[in-house]
Amino acid sequence: MVYIREKIVRGRIYYYLVRSVRDEGKVRQIVLKYLGKNKPSAEELNNIVVGLKDKSE
C-alpha cells in the first residue's frame, strides 16, 4: 500500500511517499520519495507515481 505521510520535524511539516511492507511479522514503512514541504496536488502525485513505476520496470 502506497500513501502520503506527514512528518512533523521541529514544528514543520514534511511530506513523503511511503509504502507499507510486512517484514518478520511487523509492518514497516519504506520511504519511496521525499515530496517536500508543500503537499502535492493530485496531478503532481500521479506524475510522481508514474515516474516511479517507469523506473522500477
C-alpha positions as CSV (number, residue, x, y, z in Angstrom):
1,M,0.0,0.0,0.0
2,V,1.4,3.4,-1.0
3,Y,0.3,6.6,0.7
4,I,1.4,10.1,1.7
5,R,2.8,10.5,5.2
6,E,3.1,13.8,7.0
7,K,6.0,14.0,9.3
8,I,6.5,16.9,11.8
9,V,10.1,17.8,12.5
10,R,10.8,20.8,14.7
11,G,7.3,22.2,14.1
12,R,7.5,21.9,10.3
13,I,5.5,19.5,8.2
14,Y,7.3,17.4,5.5
15,Y,5.6,15.0,3.1
16,Y,6.8,11.6,2.0
17,L,5.5,9.0,-0.4
18,V,5.6,5.8,1.7
19,R,4.9,2.1,1.1
20,S,4.0,-0.4,3.9
21,V,5.6,-3.8,3.8
22,R,5.4,-6.7,6.3
23,D,8.9,-7.8,7.5
24,E,9.3,-10.6,10.0
25,G,5.7,-10.2,11.2
26,K,5.9,-6.4,11.6
27,V,4.7,-3.6,9.4
28,R,7.5,-1.3,8.2
29,Q,7.3,1.9,6.2
30,I,9.7,2.3,3.3
31,V,10.1,5.9,2.0
32,L,9.9,5.9,-1.8
33,K,10.3,9.6,-2.3
34,Y,10.6,12.8,-0.3
35,L,7.8,15.2,-1.6
36,G,8.8,18.4,0.1
37,K,7.2,20.9,2.5
38,N,4.1,21.5,0.3
39,K,1.5,18.8,-0.1
40,P,1.5,17.8,-3.8
41,S,-1.7,18.1,-5.9
42,A,-3.4,15.0,-7.2
43,E,-1.9,15.7,-10.7
44,E,1.7,16.1,-9.3
45,L,1.3,12.9,-7.2
46,N,0.1,11.0,-10.2
47,N,3.1,12.1,-12.2
48,I,5.4,11.1,-9.4
49,V,3.8,7.6,-9.1
50,V,4.0,7.1,-12.9
51,G,7.7,8.1,-12.8
52,L,8.4,5.6,-10.0
53,K,6.7,2.8,-12.0
54,D,8.8,3.6,-15.0
55,K,12.0,3.3,-13.0
56,S,11.0,0.0,-11.4
57,E,10.4,-1.7,-14.8
